[in-house]
Amino acid sequence: MTKVWDAIVIGGGQAGLATGYHLRKLGLRFLILEATEQAAGSWPKYYDSLKLFSPARFSSLPGMKFPGNPDKYPSKSEVVSYLKDYTKHFELPVMIDKQIVSVEKINKEFTVRTKSGKEFQSKTIINATGSFQSPYKPLIRGQEIFKGGIIHSSEYQKPDAFVNQRIVVVGRGNSAVQIVIELAGVSKTTLAVRQPVHLIKQRLLGRDIHFWLKVTGFDTFPFWRFGKTTPSSNSVIDLGQYSEQLAQGSPDQQPMFTSFDSDGVIWSEGRNEKVDTVIFATGYQNNITHLKEIGAIDSNGHPFHVGGVSTSVQGLYYVGLEGQRSFSSATLRGVGSDAQYVVRKLVRYLKDNS
């Protein structure tokens, strides 16, 4: 007889692990299906120099503090180690190399199919896939004739391959600025922006900015309850001498180029410039196409949900969506609260449908 789980969590990164913690705490029978070879989400694939924008004291999943100095800004490798330790500590039932291709629902039961052909049955689904696998690259005129390199920031690892090149990084968020500052040390680099970068200090009145976000309640304010989307921040946290370097023009900022030509880009004033590589640090799109068949997403790939509870498919939930319930949703410090809320809703659903 095929086993039917209480819940299947799709995705074994920070959102999936936080969800697993709350499912385990309530004694539910569940699995976490992770597409890659380890339960660390997208962290192993990020660029090598990446650091968290929040200190360790504000960067923990539920039930287990981030180790080490609470005022330190953890590195990529430290986050990966933390997630691995978290999985082991709570004995979370993660199955790796389980890439999901489709989800079907017949009556009140879901069937999850993997790329290898394996199937799992469950009463509920919690999607926690994140968006790293769906990088957004804008289409810009002349892109097809450009002879240089075009990559997304998700493909960037370290500056070694870009020494002495002419680089243009497109974007004005934290990753764009961190990458362009790093590359400025080995190449001639420009940040192409629609609007100038807005930097905010990492520390205010002796405290990290995340302390003030927490004590003011802004970090977890439930905008969604008032029918409003969570405001996204276009500000960049200055993790080092960002403001100094940008002010000195190393790297410089220029208004976004209008098009490519075969050798480079054409800037807004009509000037052509030869460029070796363009890096799009332009964010990501939702990675939930496997939910299309059950009517869970709209024509643009966005899920129908309120606070992580699907409004189109009963028994379907989300954790890890940007702005899902608060400003801190989809971050290490925010997924635990969202997971707890969603699991409570899931338990009520199971009771009502038992």
N, C-alpha and C positions, 0 to 999 in steps of 0.2 A: 504494500500500500504506500502511495506517495505521501511523504511528510508535508504537511501544510504548516508553515511557520506563522507565528503571530505577526511578525514584521520582518521585512527584508530592507536593509539599508543599502542603497546604491551609492558607492563611493566610500573609500576608507581613509580620507584625509581628515583634517581637523574637525570638519563638520560631522562626518560620519562617526568618528571616534567619540566625540562629545555626545552624539545621539546614542551610541552604544552604551556609554556610561549610564545614562538615564534608563535605557531599556533593561540593562542588567540590574540596576538598583531596584526596579519594580518586578523583577523575576519573570520577565517575558521571554519567550522562545524566539530567538532572532538570529539572523546572519548578516554580516557585512560583506558585500561583494566589491572588491577593489580591482580595477582594470590593470594596474601595473604590478610589478614584482614585489612591492613593499607597501605597508600601510603608513605612508607619509605624505599622501596627496601629491601636490605639484611641487613641494619644496625641493626635492632633489634636482629638479630641472631648472630652477631659477639660477640667475647669474651668481657667480661665486662670491662676489663681494656684498651681496644683499644682506642687510641687517633689518631687524624689525624696527618699525617706527615708534613702537611703544616699549618701555622698559620691562624687564622680566616680571616685576611685581604686578603689572597690568596685562600680562600675556599668558595666563594659565587657562587650561581646560578645567572643567569641574572635577573636584576631588583630588587634584594633584598639582601642587605649586611648581612653577618653573624653577629649576635648581639654580644655585649660584647666587651671585650678587643681585639683589632685587632691583638695583638701580642701573644694572648693565643692560645694553641693547643687544639682545641675542643675535648671533650670526645664523646664516642659513644652516650650517652643519649642526649647530646646537639645537635648532628647532627640529631638524630631522631626528636627532638622537632622542629628544624629548618625546616626540610622537611615537617612536619605537618603544621607548620605555613605558609610555602610557598604555599602549596596547598590551604589553606583557603584564604590567602591574594589575590591570583589571581583567586579564584573561579574556579579552574581547574576541569573539569568534569571527575573525577576518579570513576570508578566502581570497587569495591573490590570483592574478592573471584571469580575472573573470570580467571581460569587457562585455557590457550589456548592449545588445543590438535592438531589442524590442521588449515591450511590456504589453501584455494582453489582459483584459479583464472579462471574465464570464461569470455572470451573476455576482456573487460577492467574493470571488477568488481571483487573485492575480497570478499570472504566469510570467516569469522573467526568463528571457532567453539570452544566452551568452553567445559570443562569436564562435566558440568551439562546439556549439550545439547543445550544451547542457541546459536543462530547464529546472527552475525552482518555483515552488508554489507558496503563496503567502496570503494572509487575510488583509494585510496592509503593506504599503510601500512608503518608504521615506527616501526621497531623492536628495543626495548630498554630494553631487558630482563636482561642484565648482565650475569654473569656466576656462581654466588654463588650456584645455584641449581645443578651444575655439577662439583663437586670437583674431582680432579685428584689424584688417588691413584696408584702408580706404583705397578706392580706385581713383587714380589721378591721371589726367590726360598725358599721353606720351609714354606711359609706364612700360608699354610693350616694346618700345624701341630702345629703352635705356640699356646700355651695355654693362653698367656697373652692377653692384650687388644690392639687392633689396631683401631685408630680413625684418622679422618682427622681434620685439624685445624678448619674447619668449624663447627665441633661438640664440640670444646673446649669452655668453658664458664669462668671458674675460677679455681684456684688451689686447692680448698678444697678437691676434690675427689682424689687428687694425693699425699697427705701428706705421707712422709716417703717411697714413692715408688722409684723404679729405673726406670727412664724415659729416653727414647731416642727420641729426636725431629729430624725429617729428613727435611732438607731444609736450605737455607742460605739467604732468603729474609727478609724483614722487619717483617712480621708476625712471621716467625720462630724464629727470634732473640728475639722479644718482648715476645713471649710465653716462650721460654726456660729460659730467664732471670727471668721472674716471677716465674716459677716453681723451679728454683734453690734456692729460698728462703724457700721451704718446702720439697724438695726432692733431691736426688742425680741425677743430670741431665746432659746429654751429647747432644751436637749438632752434628749430623752425616751429613757430607758435602762431596761433590765431590771436592770442592776447599774451602780454608779458607774464612771466611766472610770478605768482604771488607767494612769497616766502613768509613763514611764521616761525618765531623763535621756538626752539625745542624746550626751553625752560623759561617760565615766567615767575618772578618773585621767588626764585630758588626752587621751584617745583616744575616737574615735567608737565607739558601741556595736557597730557592724558589725566593727570591728577585733577586739573581744573575741569576737564570734560566730565569726569566722574562726579565730583562734588557738586557741580552745577546741575547734574542730571541730564545734560545735553546728550551724553554718550548713549544713554539708554531711553531717551524720551520716545514714547510710542506715537510717533506721527501718524502711523497707519490707522490708529483708532479714530482719527479725525478725518479719514478719507483723503489724507494727503500723503504724497510720496516722501520718503526720507530725503532731506536735502543732501546732495552730494557735495563734498568739499573739493574745491579747485585749488586749495592751498597746499604748499609743499613744506614739510617740516625740515628745517635747516639742521641736518645731522652733523655738519662740519662747517667749513668756511664757504658754503654755497654762495651766500650773499656777496662776500668779498670777491670770489672768482667771477661771478656773473657781472659784478660792477666793473671789474677790470677787463671784461671782454674775453676771458679765457675760461670757458667758451663764451662766444657771443650769442645774442638772440636776434633773430631776424623774422619779420612777418612771413608766414607760410608761403612757400613757393607755389606758383600757379600751375606748373606743368614740368614734365621731364623733356629732355631731348636725348639724343643718342649718347652724349658724353656726360651729361649732368642734369642740372635743374635750371629752370628759368624763374628768377625771383620776381616778386610783385611789381617791381619798377621796370621789368623787362630785361634785366641783366642776365646773361647766360654765365654759368659757372661750372667748370668741370668738377665732378664729384665721383669718388670711388665707391662709396657705400651709403645707402640711406637706411636708417633703422626706424621702423614705425613703433613707437611706444604709445600705442593708441588704444590700449585696453583690450577687453575680451567680450565675447557674446555668450549667452546662455548655452550650456552644453547638455541639452535635454531633448534632442530629437528622438530618442528612444521612447518618449512619451507621446509622440504625435498620434499614433494609432488609436489611443484611448481618448483622444479629444482633450488632452490636458493643456495644450499650448495653442497660442493664436498664430496667425499667419506669419508673424515676425519672430516666432520662436519663444515668445514670452509666456510664462505660466499663468494660468488663471488661478489666483490665490488671494487670500487675505491673511496676513500674518503667518504664512507658511502652511495654511490649510487650503487644499485645493477646493475651488468653488465649482468645478465642473466634473470632478471624479471623486466620489465618496471613497474614503479609505486611503487617499493619496496625500502625502505631506512633503514639505520641503524644509531643509536646513542648509544654510550657507549661501542663500541668495543675497546679493548686495541690497541693503536697505530693506531687508525682509520685515523686520519689526523695529529697528532702531538704526541710529548712525553707526553703531559698532557691529551690526550684523555682518557676517562673512569674515570676521577677524577672529584671531585666537581668543581675544578677550570677550567677544560677543556671541560666539556660536553656542556656548554652554547654556545661556539663558534662553536662546531661541529653541534649542533642542529640548530643554525641560518643558517649555510651553507646548511644543508640538507633541511630545510624548504623552503629556496629560490629555490632550485632545484625542490622541490615538487610543488611549486606554478607555476613554468614555465611549468612543466609537465601537470598540470591541465588546464592551458590556452591553451596549444597545443592540448589537447584532449577534449576540451569542445565542 
